[in-house]
Amino acid sequence: MHNEFTAVIENDGQWYIGYCLEVPGANGQGRSLEECKKTLKMPLP
């Protein structure tokens, strides 16, 4: 099964903040765009 979701990534000074509107609680952050993408995931139950 393959799902696709839209991620919103914003630059906030020295940090990138990412979140997914379709999945509550799915978020990430990092000092680079790549680091932010790597940490963008759903929280564990």
C-alpha positions as CSV (number, residue, x, y, z in Angstrom):
1,M,0.0,0.0,0.0
2,H,1.3,3.4,-1.0
3,N,0.0,6.7,0.5
4,E,1.0,10.2,-0.4
5,F,0.6,13.2,1.8
6,T,1.4,16.9,1.5
7,A,4.1,18.3,3.7
8,V,4.3,22.0,4.5
9,I,7.8,23.2,5.3
10,E,8.5,26.7,6.6
11,N,11.8,28.5,7.3
12,D,11.9,30.1,10.8
13,G,15.2,31.8,11.1
14,Q,17.9,29.1,11.4
15,W,15.3,26.2,11.5
16,Y,13.0,24.5,9.1
17,I,9.7,23.4,10.5
18,G,7.6,20.8,8.7
19,Y,4.1,19.4,9.3
20,C,1.4,17.4,7.5
21,L,-2.1,18.8,7.6
22,E,-3.7,15.4,6.7
23,V,-2.0,13.6,9.6
24,P,-2.4,15.3,13.0
25,G,0.7,15.1,15.0
26,A,3.0,14.5,12.0
27,N,5.8,17.1,12.3
28,G,9.5,17.5,12.0
29,Q,12.3,20.1,12.3
30,G,15.9,20.6,11.4
31,R,18.6,23.1,10.6
32,S,18.5,22.1,6.9
33,L,15.7,21.2,4.5
34,E,17.0,17.7,4.2
35,E,17.2,17.2,8.0
36,C,13.6,18.5,8.3
37,K,12.4,16.1,5.7
38,K,14.1,13.1,7.5
39,T,12.5,13.9,10.8
40,L,9.0,14.5,9.4
41,K,7.0,11.5,10.6
42,M,4.0,10.4,12.5
43,P,4.2,10.1,16.3
44,L,4.3,6.6,17.8
45,P,1.0,5.5,19.5
